[in-house]
Amino acid sequence: MNRCLIFAIVALVLWPVSSFAQSLVADQAWVRLPPPVMDATAGYMVVENAGDQDVVLIAVDSPVAEHVMMHGMQMSEGRMHMFPLPEVHVPAHASVSFVPGGMHIMLMGLHAPLRAGQSVHFEFKTSAGELLPVDAIVRDMRK
Ligand SMILES: [Cu+2]
C-alpha cells in the first residue's frame, strides 16, 4: 500500500461525522437590513420537521457575523427583552417560526454592511450532530 492511499483511508476514518438533517426544511428565510450605523440584525425563518422524531436545534452559525445565536423574547418590567436560547425543539411533523417580535436568529458583529437582496448563509446544528444549511435573503423593511 502506498503512503497516499494510507493517508486517504486515515482521513476517511477520522472525518468528522456530520450529515445533513434530511427531515428538516427551512422556509421563508430572510434577514432584516439594519440601519447603516448598526452592526447587528436578526434573521427569520420557519423550520419544519417532516420526520418522525423530534429534533433539537443546538446552535446556528453564519459567515457574515462574529456572533450568531438563537434568541427568545420575553416581557419584563414593561419592556420586551431578548435572551439567548441554548436549544430550540422542533417536534416531529411540526414547525417552529423565527419571526419579528418573537424567536429570532441574532446576528451581532457583522463583518461587512449587508445589502438588500444579498444572500446570507446559515447553518443550524442539531443535537444529533446533523447540519441544516439555510440561505436567507436580506430585505429592507423600511420601504
Ligand atoms: Cu436578539
Residues whose N, C-alpha, C, O or C-beta is under 5 A from the ligand:
A	BS01	CU	H71 M82 M106
